[in-house]
Amino acid sequence: MKTKQSIISFENMKVWVTLLLFVFISGTAAALDSYPRTQPDDNQNYKTFKGVVRDSDSGDPLVFATLAVDGTNIATVSNSDGEFILKVPEDELNKSITISYIGYKNKQVPVSSLKPEHNKIKLDVLTVSLSEIKVFPTDPDLLIRTVMYKKQDNYVEEPLDMKAFYRETIKKGWSYVSLAEAVVDIYKQPYTSSRADRVRLFKGRKSTDYSKLDTLVFKLQGGPYTNLLMDVMKNPYIIFTGDMIGNYEFNLASVTRIDKRLVYVLEFKPRPGAVDAMFYGKLFIDTESLAITSATFSMDTSDERKAADILIKRKPVGAKVYPTEATYMVNYREKNGKWYYGYSRGQVTFKIDWNKKLFNSHYVSTIEMAVTDWNKTDEKPFRSSDRMKMNVIMSDAVSGFADPDFWGKYNVIEPEKSIDQAIRKIQRKMKRN
């Protein structure tokens, strides 16, 4: 018999997952063609640098590597092709950029040595010797409980004003059928606060090719809030609360290095018979501070009906919709001994089994958000009239694509080649019209 506490935990998990990557399916399209009322000041001078981050031996692209301007809070992330775009203010051009990636040596590159385009940055793989490991925990359960106990010591305890880039896409097969991007302001609450983070839209753009959506409209609910909920240290509801930890098995798998730090790799999965536990993955924990520096996890979608009930809000008539894969990741960054949210990504693959069609339809929905700058703030959270709603549908909240200077000085994630091609098609259509 379930206790009241476990019922409450499962309800919290359902809310968390529902917002985490909620696929909204409808038979009609409705869009709001309105731009944000306020626009940022783009008058600051800056220079743009583009390039790719690769493994020095294999030449393989390093996906989601972090590039940060030393001595500042300016940063960006490489895309799934390892490509990056970084905009640096002119008064910071004398600085260096630090490139970091899990399991690789950090690399510092002077900004002055970079070219506007075609920069090739290669990182070397790190090896960790056993002699470097001072303490190897023997109790994985105690380790994760200690990690949560030390949250106040390890994570930022002041409100933060963050600037971030957000992108969401929907693919049918190999083709992008929906794309929305935005630059947003985030009021990040202290990590020990139970208050929710807030988001305000600065700029946004979107496009949807409804002709490729099987006469349906797929929309993702939650927008940037969804990415913020992947911050498992701020929102520990699904795994890391005291009553949920017992539903998971933890195993200390290995040790690696991130950003010159030794890191424990702690694997977790549901305990046999734990009904409420639906996730498995890896936590990367700094060996000295015991702060989680990164996390990758997936939802168990083997029970198709249960997964669909959580992730699909409205199902089309004459079809069955099932998630086949749901994966998430979050990365943290450190400054002056305190960690804060830096990047997160969620991806759900699902199929539509039509009753009167021979072939199924397969879709992939992806959301990602990268913090590109931040500062401590004494301001109050955004007013309700200014902030986005937590159940926002970004494809309804922003307008169509704009000119090449649309993003101004703001750092964004370099689009994948296939996305870039989709954007170019949209822009050509606009010119013809």
N, C-alpha and C positions, 0 to 999 in steps of 0.2 A: 504494500500500500504506500502511495506517495505521501510524503510529509508536506505540510504547507510550504515549508522553505523550498523544497525541490520543485513544487508547482510554480512558485514565484520565479525561481531561476529559469525554468523552462519557458515561462512567458517572456522573461527578459530576453532569452535567447531568440525566441520567435520574432520579437520586435527588432532585435539587432540584425538578424539574418534577413528579415523582410526588407529592411532599408539597405542592406548590404549590396544587393544587386537585384532589384525588383523589376522583373520584366512585365511590362504592361501591354496587353494585347487587346486591340479594339478593331471594329470594322469600319470606322470612319476616321477622317483626318480633321484635326482642328489645330490651328497654329495662331499664335499671337505675334503680329509683326510690329513689335515695339522695341526700340533700343533703350538701354539704361538711361535714366534721367541725368546721371552725372558721368562725366568722362575724365580720365586722369590727365595730368599735365605731361605732355610728351616733349616739352621744350628742352629737357636735359640732353646734352650732347653725349653720344656713346659710339662705340665701335662694335661691329658684329664679327664674330669668328665662327667658322664652320669647320667640321672635320669628323673624324671617326676614331674610336678607341678600339684597339685590337689586342689579342694575345701575341706577345712578341715571338713565340715559337711557331704556333699553328697559323697565325694570321686570322683566326676566327674573331668575329666582332664580339665585344663585351657588352652585353645587354643590360641597360639600366645602371651603368656606371655613373658615379657622382662626380661632377666637376664644380669646384668651389673656389671663389676668389679669396686668397689668403687675407686675413685681417678684416674681412667684411662678412656679411650674411648673405651675399649674392651667390647663387648656385643654380645648377641645372642638372638634367639627367639625360643620358644617351638613350636613343630609342631602340626598338627591337632589331635594327640593323647595325647598332653600335654607333650611329651617327649623332652628332650633337650640334647645337647652335647656342652660342653664349654671347650675350650683349653686356659689354663692360663700359661703365661711365668713363669719360675721358680723364677725370681726376683720379681714377684707379688704375690707369694703364701702366703704372710703375710697379704694380704688384705681380705676384705669381699666382698660378692656378694649380690647385692640388687635385689630382685625379685618383679616385679610390674605388676599389672593387673587392668583394669578398674573395679571400684566398690569393690576392695579388699584392705586390709591393706598391705602396703609394708612389706617385710620381709628381714632381713639381716642375712646372714649365713657366718661364717668364712670359707674361702677356706680350711683352715687346718682341718676343721671338715668333709669335704666331702670325700667320697670313690670314687674309680675309676669308679664304676658302681652302679646301683640300689639305687641311692639317691632318697628319697621321700620328696618333699617339699610341705607343706600344707599352704594355705593362708586363712585368715579369711575374711568374708564378712564385708564391711563397712556399717555403718548406718549414715545418715546425718540428724541432727536435724535442725528444722527451725531456731533456735536461732543462728546457725552458719552462716547463710546467711545474710550478711550485706546489700547487695543490690540485689534486684530482678527486672531486667529490665522489663518495661511495653511495650516497643516498639521493637519487634524482628527485624524489618527491620533496625532500627537505630543501633541495636546491631551488626548485620553482617557488616554494613557499617563502624562502628567504628573498628571492627576487622581488616578489610582490610586497614583502615587508619593507624593503629598502626603496620603494618607489619614491617616497618623499625626499630621500637623500639624492636620488639620481636624476630626477626629471624636473623640468622648469616649474617653479612655484609662483611665478608672476604671470599675469595676463600678457599675451603676445599679440602684436598686430602683424599679421602675415600677409604677404602677397603670394599668390599661387596661380599656376596654370592648370586648367582642367580640360580633359578631352574625353568624349565618349563616342564609340562607334558601334555600328551593327553591320555585320557581313553576312551575306547570303552566298554560300559557296566561297568563291574567290573574289566576289565583287562587294565593294562597300555600297550599302544602300542608305545609310544614315550616318551623319557626322555632325557633332556639335562641339565647339571649343569655347573657352571663356577664360578671361583673367578675372580673378576674384580677390576680394579682401576677406581675411579670416580673423575673427576675434577668438583666439585660442585661450580657453580657460586653463587655470592651473591644473596640474595633473591630479591633485588630491581633491579637486572640487567636483561635486556631483552635477554641476551645471553644464549644460550642453554648449559646445562650440557654436559660433554664429558665422554666417557667410553673407557677404554683400557682393552683388554682381557689379563689375566695372565695365567690362566689354564682353560681347559674345557674338557668335555667328553659327549658323547651322545650315544644313541642306539634307533633304530626304528625297530619294527616288522612289516614290510610292508605286511605280509601275513594276518594281521588282519584289514587292513585299507580299505576293500571293493574295492580293486584294485586301490585305490586313495592314494595320499600322502598329509597329512595335515601338514602344516607348519605355525608356528607363526612368524609374522614379527614384528621387533622392538626390541626383546630381552630386555636387561636391560634398554634401553631407554624407553620402554613402562612403566616399573615400575617408572622411574623417572618422567614421565609425570603425574603419579597419585599424585605427590606432588602438591596439589591444592593451596598451598600458593606460590609456585614458578610458577605454570602454572594455573592461575585462569580462563582460557578462557571460560569454559562451564557454569559457574555459577556466579563467583564473580567479574567480571568486572562490571563497573558502569551501562552499558546498559543491561547486562544479569540478574543482581540481580532483576530487576523489573519483570522478567518473572517467579519468584518463590515466593511462600508463605512460610513464616517462622513462626515457633511456638515454644515458649520456653516450652519444655515438662516437664523437671525435673532438679534436681541437684544431682550429684553424686561426687565421689572423685577418683582422679587418682594421684598416687605418692604423697600422703599427701596434695593434692591440691583440693579445691572445684572447681567443673567443671559444667558449664551450659550444658544441653543437648538441642541443638537447632535442631529441625526437619525442613526439607524443602521438598517441592514438587512443581511441575509445577502449575502455575495459570491456571484456566480454559481458554481455547482458546489460550494459549501461544504456538505457533507452534514450536519455536526453543528450548523449554525447554523439555528435555528428561530424567532428572535424579531426584531421590528422595532419601532421606537418613537422616543421623544425623551428626551433628558437635558437638564435645566436646570442650568447650571453657573455659579456665582458668578464674575464676571469678575476679582475681586481675589484671593480665596483659592483659586479653582479647586476649590471643594467642590461636589459634586452636591447641590442643594437639593430636587430633585424628579425623578421619572422616571415615564414612562408607556410601556408596551410591550405587545405582543400576540404571541401564538403564531401561526405560520403553520399554519392548519388545512386548507389546500388538499389535502394528502395525507391523506384522511379515515382511511385504515387506520392510518397512522403516528401520527396524532394520537390516535386511539382507543386504540392500544396503550399510549400514555403516560398518558392521562388516565382511562381506564376500567379498573377492576380486575377486575370480574366482570360478564359480560354475560348477559342473560336468554336463556333458551331460546326459540327461535322469533322472534327479533328481532335487528336490527342497530342498534347504538348508535354515533352519530358526533357528535363535537364540531363545531359550526359556527362558533364564535367563542370566543376565550379572551383576555381583556384584564386588565391589571394596572396598578396605580399605587402609588407610595410617595412620601410627603412627609417631609421632615426639618425640624426646628426648630433654631434657633441660640440659644445663650446663652453670653456671655463668650467669643466667638470659637470655640466648639466646637459641632459639629452632632451631633444625635442623632435616632434614629427617632421619628416622631410619628404617622404614620397610613399605613395601606395598605389596599388593596381589590383583590379579584380576582373576576372574573365569567366563567363559562363557560356558553355556550348549546349545547344538544345536542338531537338528535332521535332518536326511536326509530321505526324502520321495522319494523312488525309484518308477519309473513309472511301472516297470515290476516285482516288488517284493512285497510279501504279507506283510512283516514287515518292519518298519522303523529302521534306525540305529540311535543310540543316543551316542553322544560324549560329554566329558567334558574336556575343556582345561584350565589349571591353570598356572599362572606365579606368582612368589614371589621373593622378594629380601630383604635382611637384611644387614644393615651396621654393620660391625663387628669391625671397628676401624676407626679413623679419626684424622687428624691434620690440623691446619691452614697452608697455603702454600703461598710462594711468587713466586712460579714457574708459568710459562705461561701454558696455556692449552696444552694438548697433540697435537703433530704434526699430521697433517691429515694422514700421512703415518702410524702412530701408532694407531690411534683411530679407533674404530668400526664405521661403517656407521649406520645412524639412522634407515635405513630400513633393518638392518641385520637380517638374518634368522639363529638363533643359531645352529639349527640342521645341517646346512651346514658349519658353521664356525669352528666347533670343531670336534675332532676325537673320536674314540671309548673309551670304558671303560679301566681303567688302574688298577695298583696294589693298595692294601689297603692303602699304604702310599702316594697315589697320592696327597692328599690335604695338607700334611705336617702339619705345625703349624697353618694353617688358620682355623678360626671358620666357621662352616657350620651349616645348619639347619638339625637336625636329621631326616632321611627319615622316612616316614610313613611305617608301617609294610608291606603294599602291595607293596610299591615302593622298600623297602629293598629286598623283595622276588624276584621282577623283576630283580634287580641288581645281586642278587646271581645266577639267571638263566643265565644271560648274562656272568658272570664270569666263570660258569661251561662250557658253550659252548666254550668260548675262550680257556680254558685249554684242552678241547678235540681236538680242532683244532691245 
